[in-house]
Amino acid sequence: MKIREVKTAFKIADVEFVPNNTKLNFRYLKNLKDENNKKLPQSILRENVARVYLIVVNGEIKKIGGSQAEGGIKQTLEIYRDGGIGGRPSIRSFGIWYFLYSTMLQKHKTEFYMIFQPNFKADVKGLFGYNRVTNASYSYKILENCCMNDYLNQSNRKFPDWNIQEQAGDWPSEVKMKHSDLLKKSLKRKQGKGRKEVSQ
């Protein structure tokens, strides 16, 4: 599906290749505007609202993901800068970074888009009655599921190419091999650090 068909998303960043480096650069837009062309504050990138991100390559939606973690959309996307290669990332985090990195090597235009559901005031049950909550929110999964259902309805029930888990598919062998190598290196670093600590 083309990003131009989506009515609720707005662009937040371009992905840039950094020569001689496996870490990608995310160039966030300075003038953010929502889907209705209304100006948004930069703080929306750090707000803890229910949010969905779209990874778009050459105008095509490649991945739909979501989060409600602390730090906003910027923190959500941070793992895709380098795939967590300094630690022990999940194959999903590493795999999406690998796809991103590969598209950048091929000089494809790659962008991030965002959809969010604003927080709201609500009366929420406590132990003795209702409490007034001024910053309530939906679970991001509701938002993500609605976006995915819309996508599936427009694509003959086919998931975006990079939504591997949702497809119940398997990661490409190259991704699995490189991820396995990364975990082995991480384990060696950890074991080496442990030996140094014991010897001190």
C-alpha positions in Angstrom: 0.0 0.0 0.0 1.2 3.5 -0.8 1.6 6.0 2.0 -0.3 8.6 -0.1 -3.5 6.4 0.4 -3.3 6.8 4.2 -5.4 9.7 5.6 -4.4 9.7 9.3 -0.5 9.6 9.2 2.0 12.4 9.0 5.7 12.3 8.2 8.1 12.7 11.1 11.6 11.8 9.8 13.8 10.8 6.9 16.3 7.9 7.4 19.8 8.8 6.2 22.8 6.5 5.5 26.0 7.3 7.3 29.1 6.3 5.2 31.5 3.8 6.9 29.0 3.3 9.8 26.3 0.8 10.5 24.4 3.3 12.6 21.7 5.1 10.6 20.7 8.8 11.1 17.1 9.8 11.7 16.6 13.3 10.5 13.4 14.5 12.3 11.4 17.2 10.6 11.7 20.6 12.3 8.2 21.7 11.1 5.9 19.0 12.1 2.3 19.0 10.7 -0.4 16.5 11.4 -2.6 14.8 8.7 -4.7 17.9 8.5 -1.7 20.2 8.0 -2.0 21.6 11.5 1.3 22.5 13.1 2.4 20.2 15.9 5.0 21.0 18.7 8.2 19.0 18.7 7.1 17.6 22.1 4.7 15.2 20.3 7.8 13.1 19.4 8.5 12.6 23.2 4.9 12.4 24.4 3.6 9.1 25.8 0.5 8.8 23.7 -0.8 5.6 22.0 1.1 5.7 18.7 1.7 3.7 15.5 4.7 4.2 13.2 4.9 3.4 9.6 8.2 2.6 7.8 7.9 3.8 4.2 10.3 2.9 1.4 9.9 4.6 -1.9 6.4 5.6 -1.0 5.4 2.0 0.0 4.5 1.0 3.5 6.9 -1.7 4.6 6.1 -2.0 8.3 3.4 -1.0 10.7 4.4 -1.0 14.4 3.2 0.5 17.6 4.2 1.5 21.1 3.3 3.3 24.3 6.7 3.1 26.0 8.3 6.0 27.9 10.1 8.6 25.7 7.6 8.8 22.9 8.0 7.9 19.3 11.7 9.0 19.2 12.5 6.4 21.9 10.4 3.7 20.2 12.4 4.1 16.9 15.8 4.4 18.6 16.5 0.6 18.4 16.3 0.8 14.6 19.3 3.2 14.4 21.8 0.3 14.8 19.6 -2.8 15.6 21.0 -3.0 19.2 24.3 -4.4 17.9 26.1 -3.4 21.1 23.9 -5.7 23.1 21.5 -8.6 22.7 18.6 -7.4 20.6 15.6 -9.5 19.6 15.6 -10.8 16.1 12.7 -8.5 15.3 14.6 -5.3 16.3 17.8 -6.5 14.6 15.9 -7.7 11.5 14.1 -4.4 11.0 17.4 -2.5 11.3 18.9 -4.9 8.8 16.1 -4.3 6.3 16.5 -0.5 6.9 20.2 -0.6 6.5 20.0 -2.7 3.3 17.5 -0.3 1.7 19.8 2.6 2.5 22.7 0.8 0.9 20.6 0.6 -2.2 19.9 4.4 -1.9 16.1 4.0 -1.5 14.1 6.9 0.0 13.1 5.7 3.5 10.8 7.7 5.9 9.0 7.3 9.2 5.4 8.3 9.6 3.3 8.5 12.7 -0.3 8.1 13.7 -1.3 8.9 17.3 -4.4 8.9 19.5 -4.4 11.9 21.8 -4.8 11.3 25.5 -8.0 12.4 27.2 -9.8 13.0 30.5 -11.7 10.1 31.9 -13.3 8.8 35.1 -11.6 5.6 36.1 -12.6 3.2 38.9 -10.5 3.1 42.0 -11.1 1.3 45.3 -14.0 3.5 46.5 -15.4 5.0 43.3 -14.2 7.0 40.4 -11.0 9.0 40.0 -10.7 11.8 37.5 -7.7 11.1 35.3 -6.6 14.0 33.1 -4.2 12.1 30.9 -5.9 8.8 30.1 -5.0 6.9 27.0 -6.1 3.9 24.9 -3.7 0.9 24.6 -1.5 1.4 21.5 -2.5 -2.2 20.5 -6.0 -1.0 19.8 -4.6 1.7 17.5 -2.1 -0.7 15.9 -4.8 -3.3 15.3 -7.1 -0.8 13.6 -4.3 0.3 11.3 -3.4 -3.3 10.5 -7.0 -4.2 9.8 -7.4 -1.3 7.4 -4.1 -2.3 5.7 -5.3 -5.9 5.3 -8.6 -4.9 3.9 -6.9 -2.9 1.2 -4.2 -5.5 0.4 -6.1 -8.8 -0.1 -5.2 -9.8 3.5 -1.5 -9.5 2.9 0.6 -8.0 5.7 3.3 -5.3 5.1 6.6 -7.0 3.9 8.5 -6.3 7.1 5.7 -7.4 9.5 7.3 -10.9 9.6 5.9 -12.0 13.0 2.3 -11.0 12.0 2.7 -13.1 8.8 3.8 -16.0 10.9 6.7 -16.1 8.6 10.4 -16.8 9.0 13.1 -14.3 8.9 15.5 -14.5 5.9 18.4 -16.9 6.6 20.9 -14.0 6.2 19.1 -12.1 9.0 19.0 -15.2 11.3 22.7 -15.9 10.7 23.9 -12.4 11.4 21.6 -12.1 14.5 23.0 -15.4 15.8 26.6 -14.1 15.2 25.7 -10.9 17.1 24.4 -12.9 20.1 27.5 -15.1 20.2 29.8 -12.0 20.2 27.7 -10.4 23.0 28.0 -13.6 25.0 31.8 -13.6 24.5 32.0 -10.0 25.7 29.9 -10.8 28.7 32.1 -13.9 29.6 35.3 -11.9 29.0 34.0 -9.1 31.3 33.1 -11.7 34.0 36.6 -13.3 33.9 38.2 -9.8 34.3 36.0 -9.1 37.3 36.9 -12.4 39.0 40.6 -11.9 38.4 40.6 -8.4 40.1 
